Amino acid sequence: AAHHTSAKGLLHNHVVEELQDMYPSMPPTAVEQVYFASFADDPYVLGSWTSGKVGSSSTDFEIFVPKTGRLFFAGEHTCRLMYGTVQAAVVSGARAAQQVIRPGGPPLSELSTWPLFDDTLSSLCDELVPSNRQEVCSDSCDKVWQRLAYQVPSYFQNWSGIPRATKTWWEGLGWTEHCWLGHGRPPPSSRKQWKKLNFQEQKYASCVGYGKDLWNALREDTADLVICRSGSQHFRLPWDCLRSEMKKDWMELGLTRSMLDEGVPSPLTDTSFGDLNPVQQSAALRIGYREWLW
C-alpha cells in the first residue's frame, strides 16, 4: 500500500511538472487528482487500434453510416480519414452528438461553445479539408528546420543508420529505437527547455549538434515539420484520398498504398538525393522534400 501511494505521488508530481511547463502560471494545487489507466492492459482494448487489412479501402467505413435515426456510431474505428488516432475518437464523438440532436433541433454549434461541436470540425472524419483553405506555416521553416538539417543531421536518419557514438548521445537524451520510430512517446528531455536539461542532457544535446537557441526553437515548433516540408497534400491525406498524380509521385519513390498508410519508409530512404534519378527527384520535390531534408 505504501508503494502504491508513493507511485501515485510521483505520478502526480510528474503531471504537475509537465503542465507547468505548458502553463507556467498554473499553481501545483490546480491538479487535485491524477488517474492512471493502462491502455495496453485494458481487456477490451489491449493496446490495439484500427488497421485495415490488405485490400481494404475507405469505402469499408460506410458500414458505420447510420441506417436508422436511433443508432449512431463513434470511435476512432468509425472515422474514415483519421482512424487509429485520438483525434478520430474525439471528432467522431462530436459527429455522433450532431447526428443525435439534428433530427429534432438546431445544430449543436448553436447550443454550445465547445469547439468540436463546430460543423466544419465534426465532419472531418468524412470530408476532405476544402482545397481553398489557407495553411498558416510558421516562419520557423527557414529559421529552424533548415538549420536543424545541417546542425543535427542524425535527426533525419533511420535509427539503424545512426553511427554508434551518435546513437549513444541520443540514448543519453532518453531516445530508444521504439520511440525514434514513432511507436512510443518521445523522452521527457524533448519537452524541456534548455535551462531545465541537466548537465549530462545538455552535454549529449551539444554532442549531436544542438545549441541552446536551436533546442528551444525546435521545442516550440516541432509540429511544423510536415507543413514545412509539404506545400502539397501528399503528407496530409491517406492513399485513398490522393489524386492519381499524387499517388504516382509516391510510387516513383517505391511506396505503395499499404506502405504509405502504415508509415513504412521508402526503399530509397538510404539513397542520397543526388543519386536519385531525375524522375525520382522531381517526384520528391513535388511531395515537398528538398535535398537538405531528404
C-alpha positions in Angstrom: 0.0 0.0 0.0 2.8 2.3 0.8 4.5 1.6 -2.5 1.2 2.3 -4.3 0.7 5.6 -2.5 4.3 6.6 -3.3 3.8 5.7 -7.0 0.7 7.8 -7.2 2.5 10.7 -5.6 5.3 10.5 -8.2 2.8 10.4 -11.0 1.0 13.4 -9.6 4.3 15.4 -9.4 5.2 14.4 -12.9 1.9 15.6 -14.3 2.1 18.9 -12.4 5.7 19.4 -13.8 4.6 18.8 -17.4 1.5 21.1 -17.1 3.6 23.9 -15.5 6.0 23.6 -18.5 3.0 24.4 -20.7 1.2 26.8 -18.3 3.9 28.5 -16.2 1.3 30.4 -14.1 -0.6 27.3 -13.0 -0.3 26.6 -9.3 0.6 23.0 -8.2 -2.7 22.8 -6.3 -4.7 23.1 -9.5 -4.2 19.4 -10.1 -6.4 17.8 -7.4 -6.2 14.1 -8.5 -4.5 12.0 -11.2 -5.9 8.8 -12.5 -3.7 6.4 -14.5 -5.2 3.8 -16.9 -3.1 1.4 -18.8 -4.2 1.3 -22.4 -2.2 -1.9 -23.0 -3.7 -3.7 -20.0 -7.4 -2.8 -20.7 -9.0 -6.2 -21.5 -11.4 -4.5 -24.0 -8.6 -2.7 -25.9 -5.2 -4.4 -25.2 -3.3 -1.5 -26.8 -4.9 -2.0 -30.2 -6.2 0.4 -32.8 -7.9 0.2 -36.2 -5.7 -1.0 -39.1 -7.3 -2.0 -42.5 -6.5 -5.4 -43.8 -4.9 -6.0 -47.2 -7.3 -5.0 -50.0 -9.5 -2.7 -47.8 -10.4 0.8 -48.7 -12.0 3.9 -47.3 -15.4 2.7 -48.6 -15.4 0.0 -45.9 -16.2 2.6 -43.4 -19.7 3.0 -44.9 -20.7 0.2 -42.6 -20.8 2.8 -39.8 -23.1 5.2 -41.6 -26.4 5.4 -39.6 -29.1 3.1 -41.0 -31.8 4.4 -38.8 -32.5 7.6 -36.8 -31.8 5.9 -33.5 -28.4 4.2 -33.8 -25.2 6.2 -34.3 -21.6 5.2 -34.2 -18.5 6.8 -32.7 -14.9 5.8 -32.0 -11.6 6.1 -33.9 -12.6 2.9 -35.9 -15.5 4.8 -37.5 -13.5 7.8 -38.7 -12.8 7.3 -42.4 -10.0 9.9 -42.7 -8.3 9.8 -39.3 -8.8 6.2 -37.9 -6.3 5.0 -35.4 -5.9 8.4 -33.6 -7.2 10.1 -30.5 -8.4 13.0 -32.8 -10.6 10.5 -34.6 -12.2 9.3 -31.4 -13.0 12.9 -30.3 -14.2 14.1 -33.7 -16.3 11.0 -34.3 -17.9 11.6 -30.8 -18.8 15.2 -31.8 -20.2 13.9 -35.1 -22.4 11.3 -33.3 -23.7 14.0 -31.0 -24.6 16.2 -34.0 -26.4 13.2 -35.6 -28.4 12.5 -32.4 -29.7 16.1 -32.0 -30.2 17.1 -35.6 -33.5 15.4 -36.3 -35.4 17.5 -33.8 -33.4 20.6 -33.1 -30.8 23.2 -34.1 -27.1 22.3 -34.8 -25.0 21.7 -31.7 -22.8 24.7 -32.8 -25.7 26.9 -31.9 -26.2 25.3 -28.5 -22.6 25.0 -27.2 -19.3 27.0 -27.4 -17.3 23.7 -27.4 -15.1 24.0 -30.5 -15.6 20.4 -31.6 -19.3 21.0 -32.0 -18.5 23.3 -34.9 -19.9 21.7 -38.1 -16.6 22.2 -40.0 -14.7 20.2 -37.4 -17.2 17.4 -36.6 -17.3 16.5 -40.3 -13.5 15.9 -40.5 -13.9 12.1 -40.4 -15.8 12.0 -43.7 -15.0 15.2 -45.6 -11.7 16.4 -47.0 -10.4 19.9 -46.0 -11.6 22.5 -48.6 -8.9 23.0 -51.2 -9.1 26.8 -50.8 -8.3 26.7 -47.1 -5.1 28.6 -46.3 -2.4 26.8 -44.4 -0.6 29.0 -41.9 3.0 28.0 -41.8 5.3 29.1 -39.0 8.3 31.2 -40.0 10.4 28.5 -38.3 10.6 26.6 -41.7 13.7 28.5 -42.8 14.9 29.6 -39.3 14.7 26.2 -37.6 14.3 23.2 -39.9 16.9 24.1 -42.4 19.4 24.8 -39.6 18.4 21.5 -38.0 19.2 19.5 -41.1 22.8 20.9 -41.2 23.5 21.1 -37.4 21.7 17.9 -36.3 21.7 15.7 -39.5 21.2 12.5 -37.5 17.7 13.8 -36.5 16.6 12.8 -40.0 18.3 9.3 -40.1 16.8 5.9 -39.6 17.8 4.6 -36.1 19.7 1.7 -37.7 21.8 4.0 -39.8 22.9 6.4 -37.0 26.6 5.9 -36.1 27.2 4.1 -32.8 28.7 7.1 -31.0 25.9 9.4 -32.1 23.3 6.9 -31.1 24.8 6.8 -27.6 24.3 10.5 -27.3 20.7 10.2 -28.4 20.2 7.4 -25.9 21.7 9.7 -23.2 18.7 12.0 -24.0 16.3 9.2 -23.4 15.7 8.1 -27.0 15.2 4.4 -27.9 14.6 2.7 -31.2 11.0 2.2 -30.2 10.2 5.9 -29.7 12.5 7.1 -32.5 10.3 5.1 -35.0 7.3 6.8 -33.6 6.0 3.7 -31.8 6.3 5.3 -28.3 6.2 8.7 -26.6 9.3 10.9 -27.1 11.5 11.1 -23.9 10.9 13.8 -21.3 14.1 15.6 -22.4 12.4 16.5 -25.7 9.8 18.6 -23.9 12.1 20.5 -21.6 13.5 24.0 -22.2 17.3 24.0 -22.5 17.7 25.5 -19.0 15.8 22.6 -17.5 18.0 20.0 -19.0 20.5 18.6 -16.5 24.3 18.9 -17.2 24.5 15.5 -18.9 21.5 16.1 -21.1 22.9 19.4 -22.3 26.2 17.7 -23.0 24.5 15.0 -25.1 22.4 17.6 -26.9 25.5 19.5 -27.8 27.3 16.4 -29.0 24.5 15.7 -31.6 24.7 19.3 -32.8 22.2 21.3 -30.8 22.8 24.7 -29.2 20.6 26.5 -26.7 18.7 28.6 -29.3 18.1 25.8 -31.8 16.9 23.4 -29.0 14.4 25.9 -27.6 13.2 26.9 -31.1 12.7 23.3 -32.1 10.8 22.5 -28.8 8.3 25.2 -29.7 7.9 24.3 -33.4 8.2 20.5 -33.6 4.7 20.2 -35.1 5.7 22.3 -38.1 7.9 19.6 -39.8 5.2 18.2 -42.0 3.9 21.6 -43.0 7.3 22.9 -43.7 8.3 20.1 -46.0 4.9 19.7 -47.6 3.4 22.5 -49.6 1.3 19.8 -51.2 -1.2 17.5 -49.7 0.9 14.4 -50.1 1.6 14.1 -46.4 -1.8 15.1 -45.1 -4.1 12.6 -46.9 -4.4 8.8 -46.8 -3.8 7.0 -50.1 -7.5 6.6 -51.0 -7.9 10.4 -50.9 -4.9 11.2 -53.1 -5.3 12.3 -56.7 -3.8 9.9 -59.3 -0.8 12.2 -60.0 0.0 12.3 -56.2 -0.1 8.5 -56.0 2.2 8.3 -58.9 4.7 10.6 -57.1 4.8 8.2 -54.2 5.1 5.2 -56.4 8.1 6.7 -58.2 9.7 6.6 -54.7 8.8 3.0 -54.3 5.8 3.4 -51.9 2.5 1.5 -52.2 -0.9 2.2 -50.6 -0.2 0.0 -47.6 3.3 1.3 -47.1 2.1 5.0 -47.1 -0.9 4.4 -44.8 1.1 2.3 -42.4 4.1 4.7 -42.3 6.6 2.3 -43.9 9.6 4.2 -45.3 10.5 4.3 -48.9 13.0 1.7 -50.0 15.0 4.7 -51.4 15.5 6.1 -47.8 19.2 5.2 -47.8 19.8 6.6 -51.2 21.3 10.1 -51.3 19.2 12.8 -53.1 21.9 13.2 -55.7 21.8 9.5 -56.5 18.0 9.5 -57.3 17.2 9.6 -61.0 15.6 12.7 -62.5 12.1 11.3 -62.3 12.5 10.4 -58.7 14.0 13.7 -57.8 11.1 15.5 -59.4 8.6 13.4 -57.6 10.4 14.0 -54.3 10.3 17.8 -54.9 6.6 17.8 -55.7 5.9 15.9 -52.5 7.7 18.6 -50.5 11.2 17.2 -49.9 14.3 19.2 -50.5 17.9 18.0 -50.9 18.8 19.1 -47.3 15.7 17.4 -45.9 15.9 14.2 -47.9 
